[in-house]
Amino acid sequence: MRLRLAKRKQDLSETLLEVMKPWMEQCSQRSIHAEICVVQGKDPRESIVDACEALHASLLVVGARALQPVTRALLGSTSDFCVQHAPCSILVARENLSLIRPAMRRVAIALEPSMGEFLLSWAQKHLLQVNDYILFLHCTDKIQNEIAVSTESWPATPGVDAEVDATPESKLIEMIRPFLVHVRHLSGHEAWLLAGEPRAQLDAAVSRHKIDLLVVGARRPGTTLKRLLLGSVSNHCVRHSAVPVVVVRSNSQ
């Protein structure tokens, strides 16, 4: 029995090395340090999360498949579990999407006041590239229809008019103003206010604005009553978005 089990582990390791060989070669050509770590455990999801913590990972990349609703409800998916429990940020790749990178990638960043600054700083440091076109999105129940917020007339410093500062437009401006100086080297940017509940609005915005990558924030891992009853925006996007989703984990509460 032990010999058979050892032989099986050896076969799995050889298969893994064969599958990963082309990717390891690409990493080497790009001067990217890469290594293969095999983690074991009864539950692969828990093993992945434990490995992220042990390896002090800053980003976890997982795939997402289209599970049947009943299966997902009873068992959950690996991507759902990782979004819920992983200690680091997560990139959820979509099945059946083209592997050809567009000449100009349209990256949407969904902002909220509680972690907008952290989200933008993380995207600037770890994600955004020269040919990216950025769409700043903010959902609010203060408007009836989607509004494009012009960036041409934004003042260089925050306004002092309390009435003006209370508008949804000004809140969006204040969130991204410090970030604007860092996006000048990118292909361009625009800002939008979305009317209504974030889950439905982000789903629609992905299609309407032809988004290639969606970036959302997530608070500390863990389960809360509100999350169980309503679900989180990040979990919803991972389950339903038609494009890859980056879930940025906040270090704050």
MIDOLO-55996 format. One line per field, with one value per atom (N, C-alpha, C): atom name; residue in three letters; residue number from 1; x, y, z. Coordinates in pm, whole numbers. Layout:
BEGIN
a: CA_...
r: Ala_...
k: NUM_...
c1: X_...
c2: Y_...
c3: Z_...
//
This chain:
BEGIN
a: N_CA_C_N_CA_C_N_CA_C_N_CA_C_N_CA_C_N_CA_C_N_CA_C_N_CA_C_N_CA_C_N_CA_C_N_CA_C_N_CA_C_N_CA_C_N_CA_C_N_CA_C_N_CA_C_N_CA_C_N_CA_C_N_CA_C_N_CA_C_N_CA_C_N_CA_C_N_CA_C_N_CA_C_N_CA_C_N_CA_C_N_CA_C_N_CA_C_N_CA_C_N_CA_C_N_CA_C_N_CA_C_N_CA_C_N_CA_C_N_CA_C_N_CA_C_N_CA_C_N_CA_C_N_CA_C_N_CA_C_N_CA_C_N_CA_C_N_CA_C_N_CA_C_N_CA_C_N_CA_C_N_CA_C_N_CA_C_N_CA_C_N_CA_C_N_CA_C_N_CA_C_N_CA_C_N_CA_C_N_CA_C_N_CA_C_N_CA_C_N_CA_C_N_CA_C_N_CA_C_N_CA_C_N_CA_C_N_CA_C_N_CA_C_N_CA_C_N_CA_C_N_CA_C_N_CA_C_N_CA_C_N_CA_C_N_CA_C_N_CA_C_N_CA_C_N_CA_C_N_CA_C_N_CA_C_N_CA_C_N_CA_C_N_CA_C_N_CA_C_N_CA_C_N_CA_C_N_CA_C_N_CA_C_N_CA_C_N_CA_C_N_CA_C_N_CA_C_N_CA_C_N_CA_C_N_CA_C_N_CA_C_N_CA_C_N_CA_C_N_CA_C_N_CA_C_N_CA_C_N_CA_C_N_CA_C_N_CA_C_N_CA_C_N_CA_C_N_CA_C_N_CA_C_N_CA_C_N_CA_C_N_CA_C_N_CA_C_N_CA_C_N_CA_C_N_CA_C_N_CA_C_N_CA_C_N_CA_C_N_CA_C_N_CA_C_N_CA_C_N_CA_C_N_CA_C_N_CA_C_N_CA_C_N_CA_C_N_CA_C_N_CA_C_N_CA_C_N_CA_C_N_CA_C_N_CA_C_N_CA_C_N_CA_C_N_CA_C_N_CA_C_N_CA_C_N_CA_C_N_CA_C_N_CA_C_N_CA_C_N_CA_C_N_CA_C_N_CA_C_N_CA_C_N_CA_C_N_CA_C_N_CA_C_N_CA_C_N_CA_C_N_CA_C_N_CA_C_N_CA_C_N_CA_C_N_CA_C_N_CA_C_N_CA_C_N_CA_C_N_CA_C_N_CA_C_N_CA_C_N_CA_C_N_CA_C_N_CA_C_N_CA_C_N_CA_C_N_CA_C_N_CA_C_N_CA_C_N_CA_C_N_CA_C_N_CA_C_N_CA_C_N_CA_C_N_CA_C_N_CA_C_N_CA_C_N_CA_C_N_CA_C_N_CA_C_N_CA_C_N_CA_C_N_CA_C_N_CA_C_N_CA_C_N_CA_C_N_CA_C_N_CA_C_N_CA_C_N_CA_C_N_CA_C_N_CA_C_N_CA_C_N_CA_C_N_CA_C_N_CA_C_N_CA_C_N_CA_C_N_CA_C_N_CA_C_N_CA_C_N_CA_C_N_CA_C_N_CA_C_N_CA_C_N_CA_C_N_CA_C_N_CA_C_N_CA_C_N_CA_C_N_CA_C_N_CA_C_N_CA_C_N_CA_C_N_CA_C_N_CA_C_N_CA_C_N_CA_C_N_CA_C_N_CA_C_N_CA_C_N_CA_C_N_CA_C_N_CA_C_N_CA_C_N_CA_C_N_CA_C_N_CA_C_N_CA_C_N_CA_C_N_CA_C_N_CA_C_N_CA_C_N_CA_C_N_CA_C_N_CA_C_N_CA_C_N_CA_C_N_CA_C_N_CA_C_N_CA_C_N_CA_C_N_CA_C_N_CA_C_N_CA_C_N_CA_C_N_CA_C_N_CA_C_N_CA_C_N_CA_C_N_CA_C_N_CA_C_N_CA_C_N_CA_C_N_CA_C_N_CA_C_N_CA_C
r: Met_Met_Met_Arg_Arg_Arg_Leu_Leu_Leu_Arg_Arg_Arg_Leu_Leu_Leu_Ala_Ala_Ala_Lys_Lys_Lys_Arg_Arg_Arg_Lys_Lys_Lys_Gln_Gln_Gln_Asp_Asp_Asp_Leu_Leu_Leu_Ser_Ser_Ser_Glu_Glu_Glu_Thr_Thr_Thr_Leu_Leu_Leu_Leu_Leu_Leu_Glu_Glu_Glu_Val_Val_Val_Met_Met_Met_Lys_Lys_Lys_Pro_Pro_Pro_Trp_Trp_Trp_Met_Met_Met_Glu_Glu_Glu_Gln_Gln_Gln_Cys_Cys_Cys_Ser_Ser_Ser_Gln_Gln_Gln_Arg_Arg_Arg_Ser_Ser_Ser_Ile_Ile_Ile_His_His_His_Ala_Ala_Ala_Glu_Glu_Glu_Ile_Ile_Ile_Cys_Cys_Cys_Val_Val_Val_Val_Val_Val_Gln_Gln_Gln_Gly_Gly_Gly_Lys_Lys_Lys_Asp_Asp_Asp_Pro_Pro_Pro_Arg_Arg_Arg_Glu_Glu_Glu_Ser_Ser_Ser_Ile_Ile_Ile_Val_Val_Val_Asp_Asp_Asp_Ala_Ala_Ala_Cys_Cys_Cys_Glu_Glu_Glu_Ala_Ala_Ala_Leu_Leu_Leu_His_His_His_Ala_Ala_Ala_Ser_Ser_Ser_Leu_Leu_Leu_Leu_Leu_Leu_Val_Val_Val_Val_Val_Val_Gly_Gly_Gly_Ala_Ala_Ala_Arg_Arg_Arg_Ala_Ala_Ala_Leu_Leu_Leu_Gln_Gln_Gln_Pro_Pro_Pro_Val_Val_Val_Thr_Thr_Thr_Arg_Arg_Arg_Ala_Ala_Ala_Leu_Leu_Leu_Leu_Leu_Leu_Gly_Gly_Gly_Ser_Ser_Ser_Thr_Thr_Thr_Ser_Ser_Ser_Asp_Asp_Asp_Phe_Phe_Phe_Cys_Cys_Cys_Val_Val_Val_Gln_Gln_Gln_His_His_His_Ala_Ala_Ala_Pro_Pro_Pro_Cys_Cys_Cys_Ser_Ser_Ser_Ile_Ile_Ile_Leu_Leu_Leu_Val_Val_Val_Ala_Ala_Ala_Arg_Arg_Arg_Glu_Glu_Glu_Asn_Asn_Asn_Leu_Leu_Leu_Ser_Ser_Ser_Leu_Leu_Leu_Ile_Ile_Ile_Arg_Arg_Arg_Pro_Pro_Pro_Ala_Ala_Ala_Met_Met_Met_Arg_Arg_Arg_Arg_Arg_Arg_Val_Val_Val_Ala_Ala_Ala_Ile_Ile_Ile_Ala_Ala_Ala_Leu_Leu_Leu_Glu_Glu_Glu_Pro_Pro_Pro_Ser_Ser_Ser_Met_Met_Met_Gly_Gly_Gly_Glu_Glu_Glu_Phe_Phe_Phe_Leu_Leu_Leu_Leu_Leu_Leu_Ser_Ser_Ser_Trp_Trp_Trp_Ala_Ala_Ala_Gln_Gln_Gln_Lys_Lys_Lys_His_His_His_Leu_Leu_Leu_Leu_Leu_Leu_Gln_Gln_Gln_Val_Val_Val_Asn_Asn_Asn_Asp_Asp_Asp_Tyr_Tyr_Tyr_Ile_Ile_Ile_Leu_Leu_Leu_Phe_Phe_Phe_Leu_Leu_Leu_His_His_His_Cys_Cys_Cys_Thr_Thr_Thr_Asp_Asp_Asp_Lys_Lys_Lys_Ile_Ile_Ile_Gln_Gln_Gln_Asn_Asn_Asn_Glu_Glu_Glu_Ile_Ile_Ile_Ala_Ala_Ala_Val_Val_Val_Ser_Ser_Ser_Thr_Thr_Thr_Glu_Glu_Glu_Ser_Ser_Ser_Trp_Trp_Trp_Pro_Pro_Pro_Ala_Ala_Ala_Thr_Thr_Thr_Pro_Pro_Pro_Gly_Gly_Gly_Val_Val_Val_Asp_Asp_Asp_Ala_Ala_Ala_Glu_Glu_Glu_Val_Val_Val_Asp_Asp_Asp_Ala_Ala_Ala_Thr_Thr_Thr_Pro_Pro_Pro_Glu_Glu_Glu_Ser_Ser_Ser_Lys_Lys_Lys_Leu_Leu_Leu_Ile_Ile_Ile_Glu_Glu_Glu_Met_Met_Met_Ile_Ile_Ile_Arg_Arg_Arg_Pro_Pro_Pro_Phe_Phe_Phe_Leu_Leu_Leu_Val_Val_Val_His_His_His_Val_Val_Val_Arg_Arg_Arg_His_His_His_Leu_Leu_Leu_Ser_Ser_Ser_Gly_Gly_Gly_His_His_His_Glu_Glu_Glu_Ala_Ala_Ala_Trp_Trp_Trp_Leu_Leu_Leu_Leu_Leu_Leu_Ala_Ala_Ala_Gly_Gly_Gly_Glu_Glu_Glu_Pro_Pro_Pro_Arg_Arg_Arg_Ala_Ala_Ala_Gln_Gln_Gln_Leu_Leu_Leu_Asp_Asp_Asp_Ala_Ala_Ala_Ala_Ala_Ala_Val_Val_Val_Ser_Ser_Ser_Arg_Arg_Arg_His_His_His_Lys_Lys_Lys_Ile_Ile_Ile_Asp_Asp_Asp_Leu_Leu_Leu_Leu_Leu_Leu_Val_Val_Val_Val_Val_Val_Gly_Gly_Gly_Ala_Ala_Ala_Arg_Arg_Arg_Arg_Arg_Arg_Pro_Pro_Pro_Gly_Gly_Gly_Thr_Thr_Thr_Thr_Thr_Thr_Leu_Leu_Leu_Lys_Lys_Lys_Arg_Arg_Arg_Leu_Leu_Leu_Leu_Leu_Leu_Leu_Leu_Leu_Gly_Gly_Gly_Ser_Ser_Ser_Val_Val_Val_Ser_Ser_Ser_Asn_Asn_Asn_His_His_His_Cys_Cys_Cys_Val_Val_Val_Arg_Arg_Arg_His_His_His_Ser_Ser_Ser_Ala_Ala_Ala_Val_Val_Val_Pro_Pro_Pro_Val_Val_Val_Val_Val_Val_Val_Val_Val_Val_Val_Val_Arg_Arg_Arg_Ser_Ser_Ser_Asn_Asn_Asn_Ser_Ser_Ser_Gln_Gln_Gln
k: 1_1_1_2_2_2_3_3_3_4_4_4_5_5_5_6_6_6_7_7_7_8_8_8_9_9_9_10_10_10_11_11_11_12_12_12_13_13_13_14_14_14_15_15_15_16_16_16_17_17_17_18_18_18_19_19_19_20_20_20_21_21_21_22_22_22_23_23_23_24_24_24_25_25_25_26_26_26_27_27_27_28_28_28_29_29_29_30_30_30_31_31_31_32_32_32_33_33_33_34_34_34_35_35_35_36_36_36_37_37_37_38_38_38_39_39_39_40_40_40_41_41_41_42_42_42_43_43_43_44_44_44_45_45_45_46_46_46_47_47_47_48_48_48_49_49_49_50_50_50_51_51_51_52_52_52_53_53_53_54_54_54_55_55_55_56_56_56_57_57_57_58_58_58_59_59_59_60_60_60_61_61_61_62_62_62_63_63_63_64_64_64_65_65_65_66_66_66_67_67_67_68_68_68_69_69_69_70_70_70_71_71_71_72_72_72_73_73_73_74_74_74_75_75_75_76_76_76_77_77_77_78_78_78_79_79_79_80_80_80_81_81_81_82_82_82_83_83_83_84_84_84_85_85_85_86_86_86_87_87_87_88_88_88_89_89_89_90_90_90_91_91_91_92_92_92_93_93_93_94_94_94_95_95_95_96_96_96_97_97_97_98_98_98_99_99_99_100_100_100_101_101_101_102_102_102_103_103_103_104_104_104_105_105_105_106_106_106_107_107_107_108_108_108_109_109_109_110_110_110_111_111_111_112_112_112_113_113_113_114_114_114_115_115_115_116_116_116_117_117_117_118_118_118_119_119_119_120_120_120_121_121_121_122_122_122_123_123_123_124_124_124_125_125_125_126_126_126_127_127_127_128_128_128_129_129_129_130_130_130_131_131_131_132_132_132_133_133_133_134_134_134_135_135_135_136_136_136_137_137_137_138_138_138_139_139_139_140_140_140_141_141_141_142_142_142_143_143_143_144_144_144_145_145_145_146_146_146_147_147_147_148_148_148_149_149_149_150_150_150_151_151_151_152_152_152_153_153_153_154_154_154_155_155_155_156_156_156_157_157_157_158_158_158_159_159_159_160_160_160_161_161_161_162_162_162_163_163_163_164_164_164_165_165_165_166_166_166_167_167_167_168_168_168_169_169_169_170_170_170_171_171_171_172_172_172_173_173_173_174_174_174_175_175_175_176_176_176_177_177_177_178_178_178_179_179_179_180_180_180_181_181_181_182_182_182_183_183_183_184_184_184_185_185_185_186_186_186_187_187_187_188_188_188_189_189_189_190_190_190_191_191_191_192_192_192_193_193_193_194_194_194_195_195_195_196_196_196_197_197_197_198_198_198_199_199_199_200_200_200_201_201_201_202_202_202_203_203_203_204_204_204_205_205_205_206_206_206_207_207_207_208_208_208_209_209_209_210_210_210_211_211_211_212_212_212_213_213_213_214_214_214_215_215_215_216_216_216_217_217_217_218_218_218_219_219_219_220_220_220_221_221_221_222_222_222_223_223_223_224_224_224_225_225_225_226_226_226_227_227_227_228_228_228_229_229_229_230_230_230_231_231_231_232_232_232_233_233_233_234_234_234_235_235_235_236_236_236_237_237_237_238_238_238_239_239_239_240_240_240_241_241_241_242_242_242_243_243_243_244_244_244_245_245_245_246_246_246_247_247_247_248_248_248_249_249_249_250_250_250_251_251_251_252_252_252_253_253_253
c1: 83_0_87_191_281_356_398_470_379_252_156_128_116_91_211_332_453_464_430_435_334_216_115_164_225_277_386_470_576_517_414_349_286_221_158_262_374_480_537_559_613_513_384_280_275_283_280_399_515_635_624_565_550_452_342_242_298_377_427_553_615_743_738_639_635_622_543_522_647_717_842_946_946_1039_1005_875_835_877_861_905_1054_1130_1275_1314_1245_1274_1244_1148_1111_1179_1276_1351_1259_1159_1067_1105_1132_1164_1037_1042_926_967_883_907_774_778_658_650_538_515_391_404_291_238_112_52_-49_-57_-144_-241_-356_-457_-587_-677_-807_-892_-885_-962_-867_-864_-771_-787_-909_-933_-860_-872_-804_-653_-607_-463_-407_-482_-437_-427_-530_-530_-416_-395_-285_-150_-136_-9_16_-88_-73_-20_-72_-28_116_149_283_389_350_445_443_358_345_314_221_184_115_144_77_-36_-37_-144_-162_-287_-324_-401_-364_-434_-506_-638_-719_-809_-857_-950_-1092_-1188_-1330_-1403_-1476_-1557_-1705_-1787_-1931_-1995_-2013_-2076_-2228_-2297_-2442_-2478_-2588_-2625_-2635_-2694_-2710_-2575_-2487_-2353_-2278_-2285_-2215_-2272_-2405_-2469_-2432_-2423_-2394_-2246_-2162_-2020_-1935_-1984_-1903_-1795_-1729_-1621_-1490_-1379_-1248_-1231_-1277_-1263_-1344_-1467_-1550_-1478_-1428_-1363_-1240_-1161_-1039_-1071_-1174_-1214_-1257_-1321_-1371_-1259_-1158_-1064_-917_-878_-735_-685_-561_-508_-453_-454_-395_-496_-458_-544_-550_-654_-681_-716_-661_-700_-776_-902_-986_-995_-935_-933_-1057_-1107_-1228_-1196_-1276_-1264_-1322_-1263_-1313_-1294_-1206_-1174_-1050_-1041_-925_-797_-691_-562_-481_-537_-467_-494_-390_-405_-444_-549_-589_-481_-476_-375_-392_-518_-546_-645_-596_-680_-766_-896_-989_-1008_-953_-954_-1051_-1153_-1250_-1215_-1213_-1185_-1309_-1373_-1495_-1458_-1495_-1449_-1560_-1521_-1607_-1521_-1579_-1499_-1416_-1464_-1396_-1259_-1238_-1107_-1064_-1119_-1083_-937_-878_-738_-648_-677_-596_-606_-728_-751_-674_-677_-606_-456_-405_-261_-215_-295_-259_-258_-360_-367_-249_-213_-100_30_48_174_184_74_82_15_-69_-155_-146_-157_-173_-47_-67_43_22_125_128_8_-33_-140_-280_-292_-423_-505_-636_-732_-819_-824_-886_-1027_-1120_-1255_-1279_-1297_-1329_-1480_-1526_-1670_-1707_-1818_-1868_-2019_-2074_-2218_-2281_-2395_-2463_-2614_-2690_-2836_-2889_-2799_-2838_-2877_-2861_-2893_-2987_-3051_-3146_-3087_-2990_-2930_-2778_-2710_-2564_-2516_-2411_-2359_-2210_-2168_-2025_-1974_-1868_-1811_-1691_-1700_-1592_-1469_-1353_-1227_-1159_-1214_-1148_-1147_-1256_-1269_-1243_-1181_-1156_-1056_-1086_-990_-867_-759_-633_-635_-719_-727_-871_-896_-1032_-1113_-1243_-1329_-1365_-1419_-1455_-1604_-1678_-1823_-1887_-1946_-2001_-2112_-2193_-2304_-2252_-2149_-2089_-2020_-1949_-1874_-1964_-2094_-2186_-2240_-2212_-2267_-2192_-2258_-2189_-2068_-2081_-1969_-1845_-1866_-1752_-1689_-1773_-1719_-1629_-1673_-1590_-1460_-1471_-1353_-1253_-1302_-1213_-1143_-1210_-1149_-1031_-1047_-945_-851_-875_-790_-640_-602_-459_-397_-483_-436_-412_-476_-473_-332_-246_-110_-35_-80_-10_-64_-171_-228_-200_-120_-93_-17_59_136_52_-72_-159_-233_-310_-377_-485_-542_-648_-733_-831_-918_-1051_-1151_-1280_-1345_-1446_-1510_-1661_-1725_-1868_-1933_-2049_-2135_-2242_-2256_-2356_-2472_-2593_-2713_-2766_-2758_-2822_-2729_-2779_-2711_-2586_-2470_-2343_-2338_-2393_-2381_-2439_-2563_-2628_-2564_-2525_-2468_-2331_-2250_-2118_-2131_-2227_-2252_-2285_-2374_-2416_-2303_-2224_-2115_-2009_-1982_-1881_-1915_-2041_-2085_-2096_-2157_-2184_-2057_-1956_-1832_-1719_-1755_-1658_-1530_-1549_-1440_-1367_-1234_-1153_-1113_-1108_-1065_-1135_-1192_-1265_-1188_-1169_-1098_-1195_-1208_-1296_-1220_-1271_-1208_-1280_-1209_-1269_-1206_-1288_-1235_-1168_-1133_-1058_-1134_-1058_-1125_-1204_-1309_-1391_-1536_-1619_-1760_-1839_-1926_-2013_-2157_-2249_-2391_-2439_-2396_-2437_-2389_-2265_-2211_-2290_-2326_-2401_-2540_-2605_-2740_-2747_-2655_-2663_-2555_-2446_-2332_-2253_-2128_-2045_-2040_-2004_-1988_-1878_-1768_-1655_-1694_-1764_-1808_-1905_-1993_-2088_-2014_-1915_-1841_-1763_-1704_-1631_-1724_-1847_-1941_-2002_-2030_-2114_-2046_-1933_-1872_-1827_-1842_-1803_-1655_-1584_-1441_-1361_-1228_-1146_-1168_-1158_-1181_-1059_-1012_-908_-975_-964_-1020_-904_-902_-792_-829_-748_-774_-721_-808_-767_-701_-601_-536_-610_-712_-787_-910_-984_-1105_-1212
c2: -120_0_125_126_242_260_147_156_211_168_214_364_406_547_631_584_657_667_558_559_661_669_763_907_937_1070_1105_1007_1032_1060_982_1005_1143_1185_1317_1427_1411_1511_1523_1408_1410_1474_1445_1506_1656_1699_1842_1913_1855_1916_1927_1825_1827_1936_1950_2053_2193_2209_2342_2382_2289_2317_2438_2448_2566_2697_2696_2819_2856_2758_2785_2843_2794_2847_2992_3024_3162_3254_3206_3286_3312_3211_3226_3327_3323_3418_3562_3580_3714_3753_3672_3698_3700_3614_3600_3475_3492_3377_3296_3166_3080_2947_2894_2762_2691_2559_2478_2423_2450_2400_2311_2189_2097_2097_2135_2137_2024_1963_1848_1877_1812_1826_1765_1741_1682_1776_1906_2006_2095_2087_2170_2319_2362_2505_2552_2475_2513_2504_2406_2390_2511_2560_2677_2799_2821_2937_2927_2807_2787_2813_2769_2790_2938_3013_3159_3226_3182_3240_3199_3072_3023_3085_3109_3165_3318_3379_3525_3581_3516_3556_3693_3772_3902_3895_3790_3773_3625_3580_3442_3442_3357_3345_3211_3216_3095_3104_2989_2986_2972_3010_2999_2930_2825_2754_2782_2753_2775_2655_2664_2556_2571_2459_2464_2531_2609_2680_2590_2470_2380_2332_2297_2252_2361_2483_2595_2622_2614_2642_2538_2411_2304_2293_2304_2279_2405_2507_2625_2597_2701_2684_2724_2684_2721_2872_2937_3082_3152_3106_3163_3151_3033_3008_3096_3110_3190_3338_3387_3526_3549_3448_3460_3453_3368_3335_3366_3385_3406_3535_3535_3654_3758_3728_3818_3854_3940_3974_3857_3856_3740_3784_3715_3731_3606_3623_3512_3515_3416_3410_3337_3380_3323_3213_3108_3001_3046_2997_3022_3165_3242_3375_3369_3462_3466_3492_3423_3443_3554_3613_3721_3853_3917_4043_4154_4231_4341_4449_4522_4628_4734_4762_4856_4790_4751_4683_4783_4757_4845_4789_4860_4815_4901_4839_4911_4892_5002_4996_5044_4954_4986_5045_5170_5243_5264_5261_5302_5378_5475_5564_5492_5379_5314_5258_5224_5170_5213_5325_5372_5403_5472_5510_5388_5290_5168_5092_5084_5010_5072_5203_5272_5257_5267_5252_5112_5012_4874_4852_4902_4886_4952_5071_5143_5065_5005_4937_4799_4725_4584_4546_4633_4586_4664_4795_4877_4882_4881_4884_4999_5026_5146_5157_5048_5055_5043_5047_5032_5161_5143_5253_5232_5330_5312_5370_5294_5342_5340_5457_5467_5456_5361_5339_5356_5424_5439_5428_5337_5315_5399_5459_5544_5535_5551_5554_5697_5794_5935_5982_5896_5936_5831_5869_5780_5708_5773_5715_5730_5648_5652_5790_5841_5973_5965_6024_6038_6162_6147_6259_6312_6435_6493_6517_6484_6509_6636_6700_6817_6937_6956_7076_7052_6940_6914_7013_7073_7166_7093_7166_7105_7073_7145_7122_7101_7036_7011_7138_7132_7249_7277_7395_7433_7453_7442_7459_7331_7338_7219_7157_7243_7192_7117_7173_7107_6978_6983_6867_6750_6776_6670_6591_6631_6563_6433_6333_6208_6233_6332_6362_6405_6492_6541_6430_6338_6226_6139_6114_6035_6109_6239_6320_6314_6329_6330_6195_6087_5955_5938_5989_5958_6074_6190_6305_6276_6218_6193_6095_6014_5910_5960_6072_6119_6146_6196_6227_6102_5985_5861_5789_5839_5771_5844_5947_6024_5943_5844_5762_5651_5633_5529_5578_5490_5526_5631_5639_5735_5690_5772_5736_5811_5755_5821_5778_5852_5824_5818_5723_5704_5683_5746_5717_5620_5508_5408_5418_5411_5433_5303_5288_5174_5077_4957_4853_4806_4799_4772_4640_4534_4404_4408_4452_4457_4560_4674_4781_4744_4675_4633_4527_4436_4336_4404_4503_4572_4656_4719_4807_4728_4606_4523_4506_4480_4462_4596_4694_4823_4897_4890_4964_4877_4753_4662_4648_4615_4604_4471_4475_4354_4297_4382_4339_4427_4363_4435_4423_4536_4539_4584_4502_4535_4516_4576_4564_4462_4411_4319_4346_4342_4364_4238_4240_4129_3998_3886_3758_3721_3644_3602_3598_3545_3532_3618_3701_3783_3750_3787_3760_3831_3956_4032_3966_3914_3848_3721_3646_3523_3550_3657_3687_3754_3847_3927_3894_3838_3817_3945_3935_4053_4088_4213_4256_4176_4154_4081_3937_3869_3732_3729_3826_3832_3848_3938_3961_3837_3768_3645_3541_3533_3433_3468_3596_3633_3717_3779_3865_3785_3845_3779_3793_3871_3896_3860_3849_3826_3934_3894_3985_3982_4101_4112_4158_4079_4115_4159_4287_4344_4339_4271_4255_4376_4436_4551_4504_4581_4551_4610_4692_4757_4674_4718_4648_4648
c3: 0_0_0_82_90_-42_-102_-228_-337_-337_-437_-420_-294_-266_-307_-278_-316_-467_-537_-683_-738_-676_-722_-704_-590_-565_-665_-697_-795_-932_-972_-1101_-1106_-997_-993_-1004_-936_-941_-1081_-1147_-1283_-1380_-1362_-1447_-1427_-1302_-1271_-1333_-1321_-1378_-1530_-1593_-1738_-1781_-1706_-1738_-1718_-1612_-1576_-1651_-1720_-1786_-1880_-1971_-2060_-1984_-1876_-1798_-1721_-1671_-1600_-1696_-1820_-1919_-1953_-1963_-1989_-1875_-1753_-1638_-1643_-1679_-1688_-1794_-1910_-2017_-1977_-1886_-1840_-1709_-1669_-1544_-1422_-1424_-1311_-1233_-1104_-1021_-998_-1022_-1006_-945_-861_-804_-787_-784_-771_-630_-563_-428_-430_-384_-376_-232_-217_-83_-73_44_64_178_172_276_231_326_294_210_240_168_91_-43_-122_-95_-68_-45_80_187_311_294_218_195_120_21_-55_35_116_207_307_363_459_393_267_196_172_139_119_244_357_484_515_494_524_433_306_208_205_288_292_152_84_-52_-50_-152_-167_-269_-353_-451_-479_-476_-509_-640_-733_-861_-865_-885_-894_-1016_-1061_-1173_-1123_-1206_-1171_-1285_-1250_-1348_-1322_-1421_-1408_-1339_-1206_-1132_-1135_-1123_-1111_-978_-973_-850_-727_-743_-629_-579_-672_-634_-561_-613_-549_-410_-397_-269_-164_-205_-109_-76_-176_-157_-162_-234_-255_-359_-404_-500_-435_-498_-446_-448_-556_-565_-456_-432_-325_-190_-162_-33_-15_-121_-113_-94_-163_-144_0_59_195_299_274_382_355_230_203_268_318_385_288_159_61_-46_-138_-251_-349_-434_-518_-659_-758_-897_-939_-977_-1020_-1172_-1237_-1383_-1432_-1547_-1603_-1704_-1701_-1799_-1933_-2042_-2179_-2226_-2162_-2212_-2300_-2392_-2481_-2401_-2438_-2371_-2438_-2544_-2614_-2542_-2496_-2423_-2521_-2489_-2578_-2583_-2695_-2710_-2601_-2565_-2457_-2362_-2246_-2148_-2072_-2068_-1995_-1855_-1757_-1617_-1538_-1480_-1397_-1251_-1175_-1032_-959_-884_-810_-675_-652_-534_-432_-307_-197_-97_-25_60_164_218_329_292_164_127_-13_-61_-194_-209_-110_-118_-120_-35_-31_-163_-216_-341_-457_-467_-575_-561_-439_-416_-452_-416_-448_-598_-667_-813_-881_-836_-894_-877_-761_-728_-792_-797_-833_-965_-1021_-1129_-1258_-1251_-1371_-1455_-1589_-1684_-1783_-1862_-1945_-2038_-2101_-2200_-2141_-2010_-1948_-1957_-1975_-1971_-1848_-1758_-1627_-1624_-1568_-1544_-1393_-1334_-1193_-1178_-1098_-1079_-932_-909_-772_-774_-693_-688_-577_-607_-511_-533_-423_-434_-440_-458_-462_-602_-701_-838_-899_-1009_-1074_-1195_-1261_-1381_-1375_-1453_-1460_-1507_-1445_-1477_-1505_-1616_-1644_-1574_-1495_-1421_-1499_-1544_-1624_-1538_-1595_-1524_-1571_-1672_-1731_-1637_-1561_-1480_-1332_-1299_-1159_-1102_-987_-926_-874_-862_-817_-669_-592_-448_-409_-295_-253_-236_-269_-256_-111_-87_48_64_-46_-42_11_130_193_109_44_-36_-158_-223_-338_-297_-184_-139_-101_-81_-39_-157_-279_-396_-422_-486_-522_-612_-703_-791_-712_-614_-536_-452_-403_-325_-411_-535_-627_-658_-681_-711_-597_-475_-359_-341_-379_-366_-461_-584_-685_-715_-655_-683_-657_-542_-518_-617_-679_-770_-911_-948_-1087_-1138_-1051_-1094_-1137_-1087_-1116_-1240_-1301_-1417_-1547_-1542_-1663_-1768_-1724_-1818_-1879_-1833_-1885_-2010_-2072_-2198_-2180_-2061_-2036_-1919_-1884_-1773_-1785_-1719_-1709_-1578_-1534_-1406_-1425_-1355_-1368_-1232_-1214_-1100_-1147_-1076_-1110_-1013_-1065_-984_-927_-794_-731_-663_-642_-565_-639_-572_-641_-718_-665_-732_-873_-884_-1014_-1105_-1049_-1130_-1186_-1108_-1157_-1265_-1248_-1352_-1485_-1480_-1602_-1660_-1572_-1619_-1693_-1651_-1718_-1865_-1895_-2033_-2105_-2041_-2105_-2143_-2057_-2080_-2137_-2175_-2238_-2154_-2029_-1933_-1951_-1942_-1953_-1817_-1715_-1581_-1478_-1377_-1271_-1141_-1073_-945_-835_-732_-621_-489_-384_-253_-166_-68_30_165_267_402_454_579_637_619_602_586_711_690_802_761_847_817_914_862_945_912_1001_977_852_832_715_587_589_470_438_544_523_466_515_473_336_312_190_89_135_47_30_-9_-28_-176_-204_-343_-410_-338_-398_-431_-341_-370_-488_-495_-607_-739_-742_-865_-907_-810_-841_-902_-851_-899_-1034_-1057_-1169_-1278_-1249_-1349_-1470_-1587_-1712_-1741_-1660_-1685_-1559_-1571_-1452_-1346_-1221_-1110_-1016_-979_-876_-748_-642_-512_-424_-391_-313_-166_-89_54_130_208_287_417_460_588_706_677_785_819_920_962_853
//
